[in-house]
Amino acid sequence: ARFIGRGRTLRNALAIQGASLSNTSGTVLDPIFSIRRRVSVAPGARVSVAFWTVVADSRAGALAHCEPLRSLDAPERTLKAAAGQASNEHQRLGIDGAQAEAFQRLVGPLLYAESAWRASTDVLERASGGAPVLWTAGISGDRPIVLVRVGSGAVIERVSDVLKAQTYWRSKRLGIDVVVLNTAAKRAAGRLQSELQALAQTQTREFEADSDGAKASVFALHDNEISDALRDGLLAAARVVLYADDDERNAAASRGGASRSATATLKPAGTKSSPSTHRTNTRAATAAAAESLEFYNGLGGFAQGGREYAITLDDDHCTPMPWINVISNPSFGFIVSAEGGGYTWSINSQQNPLTPWPNDPVSDTPHEVVYLRDEDSGEVWSATASPIRVPDVKYGVHHGKGYSRFEHTAYGVEVALLQFVPLDDSIKLSRLRLFNRSGRTRRLSITAYVEWALGPNGTTPAPFVVTSIDAATGALFARNAWRAEFVERIAFLDLGGRQSSHTGDRAGFLGRQGSVERPAALRSGAPLSGTAGAGIDPCGALQTRIELATNAEIEILILLGDAASPADTQALIKEYRAADLDAVLPEVTGHWGDLLNTVQVRTPDRALDILLNDWLLYQTLSCRVWARSAYYQSSGAYGFRDQLQDVMALAVARPDIAREHLLRSASRQFAEGDVQHWWLPPGGQGVRTTMTDDRVWLPYVATQYIGVTGEAAVLDEQVHFIEGEPLKDDQHEAFFTPSITRKKAS
């Protein structure tokens, strides 16, 4: 936080713009190392500075490593020793320097899924099911995969070269799984399979004998003996697909794939192909409201009798930490910070984020942005204070119950962005209003941009996300069928049908080493590229162009959400394109008003009144019960103890929700008498533990619920036990996916 600075990135870090390092260490939320040495360089002189990163298994060991590095010749000695060690390692592995260099070059595609090395786009679009598909062949899917297709024994040496590469990577602590797929004709397939299995067994024995390297596995599969689903899954999951046979390699190249040979050089034999794309031809702050804020702290305070929290940002000022609003309904929601950061999810905030969970309280870089561009001057800015903040402009932010509103005036255009979700549907509504106060006609473009997630937090789903333009609505669709859950769901981005150009290519939109602060696609007045499909770095970007007369106002609707099928997605988009938002929003605010007005207190402490009457109950339901997400943690899970405690607060205002969760918790009991400590809906996977205090909360909360509501019939409800492998005597916890049994629990 001190080095980068709140709201900044490494591109404009405070420490590089003149700020001194703090000379402190210790326990902090977001730790780094940074050291600095100042030097003076005379004309014609040369100064050398060496920075060392040292790792050891103890403090004393690290200090011992540091001591010999203080001499002036230490860098040269270390490089020389490293070269000698590498030479010895190459000799031990039976490779030369050229091969080692080729193996190193392939690390990039293995870690970052370069499209030129992957399967064709039709395979990427076809594969579905995620890692469980690979499990049928004993492949975990936890490590990057190299898939080698081999059709004859004449090229068996090329397979050996790939196994040498695997051994080399393993020696560098990089675990890579190699899958060799036997594609030979029937008469030759049996003999080739025996040879391949022998190679795999030899490699496995060597790995078992040398336990010092990273975990890695080898699999020899017969193409005629695996299912279509597994074949497609292997091709989609593999970061690198190699062809041992020249004929098959050339045939793949003629179909539009990359020409890759599993030779000792491990590099494409021809020019890398571009990812197949789908193109469509398309036609081309005001300060916070002037009211007295309660408990104003210099940045914000409570407004409208405590029902809103109003924040004012200007110049480089940010809130000390992301000041967020958690906006949700029972199955959908989003988080948004005062600067505009946050993310959106559907069904489960951890398992099915539509855009990436930020988890960065320092930079708070947004993954959903609304850009504005003056087509005459070329000025580009954003509807929120981040990522592009206009100097000397005041940004007003209002976090309310079920909505957040952002306001500012820049370049003569008054901007107001209102964001909320309906009570039931899986859609985020962003209403952008622009008012021209400049005294002249303005030609503007509005671009909505999102970075897709579509996979559990902490995973890398981008290589499997496929984007497309829906022919029926013109909306941009995105899906990730390569996962175990949410396979059929379709995410979408729409500009209320006003979009005139689009792209699903993040690399093309941001530019090489680009960022959301300076997207390359908005530097000129050209329409977006029209790129979409599989095998690209995915995003969603839609653009429309408007002409706004003096003192004229325009409203643009931005829709972001998902649904269970293409037909459901189209229906949802059409419904909200035609919806009266002035009717939808009062339904949301009315829902929260009814909930919060059930009980109102008046005490001598105004701060206590504001918390009790508004914010604590709102956050309990929106954040704790429905979203189960925030910046610090986005578990998406129900905790047996946690949410039972939470719903106690709802027994008066929303007894139906408290009752529903009592039954939900009752269904997480084991017949042996213990309970599931936490679980992830909708699948129910979670953790079984030896913790005993969880069990106390179900009868305690049930008693409290009956005492408050007078409804004892809940005790007559019957739900299933869950059944799982009991913990062993030496186990404190175990992860499992429970199955429902026919036993009853009352």
N, C-alpha and C positions, 0 to 999 in steps of 0.2 A: 504493500500500500504506500509506503514512503518512497520507494524507488520509482514506481510507475506513476502513482498519483491517481486519485479517484476520477473515474470517467476518462482516463487516458489509456493508451496502449504503448507498446515498446517503440512505436513510430514517433511518439512525442513524449517520452518518459520524462518526468521532472528531473531525475538525476542526470540526464544527458543535456538538459537545458539550463545547467548552471547550479542546480541545487546540490548542496554538499551531502555526502553520505553521513548517516547518523552515528556511525561508530557504536552501534548497539547490536546485541544478539539476545537470544532467548526464545521463549515460546510465544508465537504469534499465530494468527489465523491462517496466513498465507506466506510461508517462509521462502526465502531466497538466500543465495550467497551473492555478495557483490563486494569487490575490492578495487581500489583505485590507486594508481601511482602517477603523480604529476611529474613531467619532465620538461626541460628546456632544451631545444635543439638549435645549436648555433648554425649560421650559414655554412653549408657544405659539410656539416657534421652528420653523424649517424648515431642513433640511440636504439638499443635493443631492449625489449621488455618481454619476459616470459611469465605467463600465467599458468599455474599448475592446478589440476584437479586430482586430488589424492583420495583413495578409498582404502580402508583397512577394517579389520574386525574389532578394533579397539582404538581408543583415543591415543594410547601410547604407541600403537602401531602406526597410526597416521602421522604422529610427530616424528617417529623414527624414519618414515619415508621422506618427510620434508627436509630433514637435515642435509642430505647430500645434494638436494636440488638447489641449494643456495649459491653454489659456485657458478661462475660465469660460463663454464664449459658444459654445464649440466644439460642444456637442450641438445647440444651436438652429441654428447655421450648417450643420452637417452634415445635419440633417433637412431644412432648407430646400433645400439643394443636391440632396439625394436626390429630393425632390418635383419639383424642376425637371427633373432628369435623367429621371425617370419620365414626366413630361409630354411631354418631347421624344421619348422612346422610343415613347410611345403615338401621337404624331403621325406618327412615321416608319412605324409599323406599321399605321396607319389604324384605330385602335381608340380607344374612349373609356374613361373611368375605370370606368364600370359594367361594361364588358366585361372589363377587366383584373381587376377584383375577382372576376368570375365565373370567369375562367381560374384565378385563385389558389385559389378554393374547391375546384376540381377536383383540385388537387395531392394533397390528402389521400387520396382514393380511388385515385389513380394509384400512390401509394407504399405504401398500407396495405391495399389490396384490400377496400374496404367492400362488404358483400354486396348492399346496395341498388342498387349500380351495375353489378353483374356479371350474367352470364347466369343463367337459371333453374337450379334445383338438379338437375333431370333431365339437363340438358346437362352440368353439372359431374360428375355421377356416370357419364355415358356416355363422356366423352372419355378417350382414352388415347394413349400413345406419346411424349409429351413434345415438346421442341423439334424433333426430326427430322421430325415431321409438318408443322411450319410451314416447314421448309426446302424442301419441294416447291414452295412459292410464293415462295421467295427471302427469306423472313422469318426473321431470326436467332433471335428470341425472347429476345434479350439485354436488350432495353429494354421498359419498360411499353408496352402496346398500348391504343389507343383504336379500337374497332370501330364504324363508322357504317354502318347499314343504310339504303339509299336505294332507293325504288321508282319514282321519276318525276323528270323534269327540272324539274318545278315547284318542287321544294324544293332545287335545286342550291345556292342561296344559303346554306342551312344547312350544307352540306358546306364551303363557303367559310369559314363562321364557325369550324368546327372546325380548318381549316387555319390560320386566323389564330391560334387558340389554340396550335397546334403551334409556329408561328413565335415567339409570345410566350414559350412555355416554353423554346424553344431559345435565345432571347436571354438567358435567365436561367441558361444552362448545364444545363438539364434536357432530356435527349434522350428524346423520346416518338415511337414509331412510330404512324402512323395507317393503318388499313386500311379502305377504303371498299368495301362489299359491295353490288353491284348486284343488287337483287332484283326488277327490273321484269319484266313479262310479255314474252314473246318478241318481239312486234312493236315494243315500245318499248325493249327492252333494248339493241339495237345502237347506237342514237343516244345513249342515256344513257351507255353504256360509253365512247363516243368523248369525250363531255363530261368524264366523270370522269377518263379517261386524260390529257386535255389539262390539267386542273387539277393532276393528280399530276406531270406533266412540268414544268409551270411552277414548281411548288413545289420540285421537285428541282433545277431549274436555279438558282433563287434560293439554295438551300442551298449548291450547289457554288460559286456566285460569292461567297458570304459564308462563308468558312472559319473565321470566328472563333467561331461558335456550336457548341453540342453536336451530336454526330452524331444524325441522325434521318432517317427514311425515310417515304415515302408509297407505298401500294400500292392499285391499283384492280382488284378481282377481280369476276368474274361468278359469281353464285351457282349458275347452271345448269352451269357449266363446272368446278366444283371437286368433289372427292370428299366424301362424307359425313364421312370421318375428318378432313379438313382443315377443313370447316365447324364440326364439333364442337370441333376443336382451337382454332380462332380464337376461338370463343365462350368456351371455358374459359380460354384464356390472357389474353384481354382483361380489363384491370382496369376498363375503362369500356365499356359497350355503349350506343350511342345510336341512336335511331330518327329519321330525317329525316322520315318520313311519319307524319302524325297517325293514320291508320287502323291502320298496323302497330303504332305505339306503343300505341294503345288496345287492340288485340287482345292484345298482350303483357301489358298490365296486367290484362286480363280473365282471362288464364291464370295469374295470380298473380305475375307479374314486376313489377319496378319500372316506373313510368310515366315514361319519360325522353325528352325531346325534344332533338334536336340543333339548338337555337336559339342565338341569341347569348348567352343567359343561361347555357346549359349547366348546368341544374339540373333535378331531377326535376319534372315538371309536376304530380305528385300526391304523396300521402303515400308515403314510402318503405315498401316491403314488408318484412316480416320474413322471414328465411330460412326456407324450408320445413323443417320438423322432423319427425322420427319419434318418436312417444311410445309408450311401453309402460306399461301399468298394472301396477304391482308392489305387493306387500304391504310395506303399510308395514313412575440407574445405580448400579446397584451399582458399586462400584469394581472395577478390574481384579482378576482372581483373586489371592487372597492367596498369592503365591508370590514367590520371589526372582527379580527380573528382571535379566538380564545387560546390562551397559552401559546402565544406566538413566540418562536425561538430564534428568529432571524431568518429562517427559511420558510417556515410554515406554521399553521395553526388550525384549529377547528373552526369550521364555518357552518352556517345554516343551523344554528343551535346544536352543533356537535354532530350533525348528520354527514358532513363532508369534512375531508381534510384537504386544505388548500396549501399549495407549495408554489413559491416563486423562485425561478432560476434565472441567472443572468451571467454574462461573460463566461468565466471558467468555473463558476460555482456549481458544485454538486451536493446532493445530500451526503452525510457522512458515510452511510451505507445505502445500498439500493432500497428506496422507500417504496414498498410494493403494495399493490392491491391484488388479492386473490379472488378472481371472479369466476363463478362456476355454477353449474346446475348438477343434478345427481350423476350425470355421465359425461360431462364435457366441461372444459374451462380453460382459462389462461391466467398467467401472471403478467403484470406489467409494472415497471418501475417508473419513478418520476421522470427519469431521463428517456424512457421509451424501451428499455430492455425487457426481457422476459421470454416466455414461450407459451405454446398452446398444446393441449393434449385432448385425446378422446378415449373414453371408457376407463383407461388407467393411466395416471400421470407418469408412471415410471416405465410401463411396458409399451405404451403406444403414444409417445409424443409425436405430434405432427411437425413441430420445429424443435431444435435442440434445447434441452434444459441448460441454462447458462452456467450456473454454479461458479460464477466469477464475480464476487462482490467488489472487486477493484475496478476492472475495466467496464464490466456490465455492457459488453458489446451486444447490440441488438441483432437478432436473427430474423426479425420481421421489420421491414422499413417501408414507409411511404415517402417517396421522393417527389420533389417539385423541381421543375426546370423552366427557366425563362428562355424560350426559344429564340429570342432576339439578342439577349445579352450573354447567354450561356451560363448564367448563375444557377447553381444546383444547391438545394438545401432540403431538409427533412421536416416532416410535420411535427416531430418531437425534437427535444433538445439534443438527442443523440440519434444518428452518428454525426450529423453535420450541423453544428451550432453556428448561427450567424452572430458576429460580434455586435455588441451594444443592443441586443434584442432581449426583451424580458419574456420568459416562458412561464405561462400559468398552467398549473396542474391541479385538477380536482379529483381526488379519490373518493368515490361515493359508494353506497351500498348497491353492488351489482353493476357498477359502471366506473369508467375513468374518462376524464375529459382533458384535452390538451389544447392550449390556445397560445397564439403569438401573432405578431405582425412583422413581416420582413419583406423588403423590396417592394413595399407598397401593397402587399397582398395580406389580407387578414385570413388566418388559417385556424380552423377549429376541427379537431378530430375527436369524435365520441366513440368509445368502444364498449361493447357489452355482449352478453349471450342471452338468448331467449330462455324461458323457464324449462324447456324440455329438449329442444333439438340440439344436434351436435354441430353447431355453427357459431363462429365468431363474427359479429357484425361491427364494421368500422364505417362510420358515417363521416365523410370528409366534406367540410363546407369551406368554400373559398369566396372571399368578398374583395372586389377590386377597389382599393382606396387610392390608387396611384394617380388618378386623373387622366389616364390614357388607356387605350385598349391594350390588353395583354394577351400574348400567345404563350400558352403554358403546356407542358406535358406533365402528366401525373403517372408515376410508375409505382406499382405495388410489388414488393420483393419479399420472398421468404426463402430460407434455407430449409430443405426438407430433412427430417429425422427418420421417422417411420421405422423405428427399431428401439429396443430397450435402452434406457440411459446407460452410458458407459460402453456401448457397442459401436461398431462402425458399419451401419447399414447402407451408407451412400452407394457402394458399388452395386447394390442390388435394387436400387430405386429406379423405376421406369416412369418417364413422364410422357404425356401425350396431350393433344388438343382434342377435346370432345366435339365430335361433329354436330351433335344436337344442340349444344349450348354455347360452344366457343370457349368454355372454361378450360383451365389448365388442370389436368388430372395427374396424380402421382400415386404409385402403388409400390409395395414391396412384398412380393409373393414368397420371397425366400426367407421365411421365418415361420416358427411353429404356430404362433397365434396371429390373429388379425390378418390372415392371408388374403381374404377376399375384399378387405376394406379399401375404399378409394378416397384418397385425400384430394382436395381441390382448392383452387384459388380463382376468384372471379372478380371482375370490376363492374358488376351489375350489368354485364352484357355490353359495356362501352369499349372494351379493349380493341385496339387497332393493330397491335403487334405484341409478340410474346417471345419468350425464350425459356427453356428448361435447362440451360447450360450455365452453371455457376462460374466455371472458368472463363467462359466468354463474356459473361456479364461483369464480373469483377475485374478481369484482366489478370495477366501473369503476375503473381505476387501482389495482386490487388486487394482491396479491402472495401468494406461497406462505406467507409468514409470517402473513398474516391473510386466509385465504380467506373470502369473503362467504358461501359456501354452508354454512359450519360455524358461523355466528354463532347460528343458531336450531336447533331440533331438527327442522326440517322435512326430509323425504326429499329426495334430489337430484332435479333437475328432470325427468329423463327425456328431455332433448333430445339428438338425434343427427341426423346427416345431412350434407349438403353445404352449402358456402357459409357456414360458421360458423368461428369461431376454435377449432380442434380441440384436444381433450384427451381423456383417458380417466379417468373417476372412477367407482369402484364402492364401494358402502357396504353394510355389514351391521350389525345391532344385536344385542347379546347381553345377557344377564343373568348375572352371575357371583357365585355365592354366596361366603360367607366361606371362605377357604382353598381355593377351587376354582381349577382351572387349565383353560385352553382353548387350542387350537391352531387357527390360521387359515392357510391356504395361499394365497399370492399368486403367480399365474403371469403372466409377461410374456414374449412371444416372437413368432415369426412362422413361417409355413409357405408352401408353394408354391401352395396352393389352399384354398378354403373347406373341402373335404372333409378335406384333410391337416391343416388347422388344428383342425377338430373332433376328429379322431382324436388329435392331440397333446394337446389339452386333456383329453379323456376318459382318456387313458393316465396322465397325471400327477395327475389328480384321484384316481385309484385307486392310485397308486404308493405303495410303502412307502418313505418318505424315509429311514428308518433303514437301509435297504438301499442306496439310491441314493448317499447321502453317503459310506459306506465305499468304494464303488467309486471315487469321485473321489479321496479321500484315499489309498486304496491305490495308485491309479495314480501319484500323485506320490511316494508312499513308495518304490515299486519303482524309479522313475526315479532318485531322489536317493540311494537306498541302493546303487546299482550300484558307486559308488566313494565311499568315505569316507576322509578324511585326518585325521591327528592331527599337529599341529605345536606348537612352543612358544608360538605366537600364537593364543589362543582366538578373537579377532576374525576372523582369517584362516580358521580352521576353520569358523566359522558361515557366512561368505560362500561358501566353496568347497563346503561340504557341503549347503547348502540354497538360499540366496537367489539366487546368480548363475545357476545352472542353471535354477531355476524361472522366473526373470525372462526368461532367454534364450528358453525355449520359449513360455511363456504370453504374454509381452509382445512380444518381438522377432519371433518366427517366426509365431505364430498371430494375435495381436491387431494388431500393427503400429500401436499407438496408445498414447497417454498424454496427460497434460495439455498438455505443451509442443508436441507434434506428434501429429496423427492422420492419417497419410498413407494408411493402408490399402494401401500399395503395397509391392511387393518391390523393393528396391534390388539391382542385380546384385552389387555388391561387398558391400553391408551384410549381407544374409542369408546369403551364402556364408561370410562371416566368422563369423556367428552359429552356423551348423550345424556348424562345426568342433568346437564344444564338445559336440555331441551324438553324435559319432562312436562313443563308447564306450557311453553309456547308451541312446541311441536311434539306432542306425545306420540303421534303416529311414527315419527322418525325414531324416537327412543324405543318404541315397541319393536319396530322392524329390526333394529340393531340387536335388541335382546335375543330375538330368534336367530339372527345371523350368528351371533356369538355362541348360542347354544349348539349350533350345528358344527362348531369347531371343537367339540369334546371327543375324547377317545373313550372307548368302553372301559379302559383300565383306570379312568378317573382323572387323567391329566388333560391338558388342553393344548391347542396349537398356539404357540407364542405370537406368531404373526403369519399372515397369508396374503397372497396376491390374487385379487379377483381379475378376470373371471375364472381362471383355472384352479385356484385354490392352493397352488404350490407355496411352501413356506417352511417354517422351522418348528420342530418339536424339541422341547427343552425340559430340563429338570426344575425349572423355576416354579415355585409353589404359590407365590402371591397372586399370580394370574387367576387361579381358581377361586380365590375369595371374591373377586369382583363381580362375577355373574350373579350369585345369590344376593350380594349387597346391593347391586344396582336394581335387580328385580324387586327387592323389598322397597327400595326408594321409589321406584316407578309406581308400584301398587299404592304406596302411601300417598303419593301426590295425585294420582289419577283416579284412585278407587277402583281400578279395573283389574280384578284378580283372574279374569278368564285367560290371561296370557299364560298362566300356569298349566292350563289344560292343553296348550299347544304341544304337538309332538313333532320332533325333527330327527333326522338321522344322526347317529354317531359317525365319526370318520374312523377309518381303520388304517393303521400303518405299522411298520416294523418297530417294536418297542426299543427304547434306548438300551444299550448295553451298560453294564455296571460302571465302566470307565468313561462313558460318554456323557457330556453335559448338554449337547445339542446335536441334531442331525437334520439335514435338509431332505425334504421328500415332497412328492405330489400325492396327496391322499386320494383314495377311492371311496365312493359312497357305498355303504352297506345297507342291508335291509333291517338292521337293528334299529330300535327306536329309543329316543331319550326324551323323557318328559320333564 
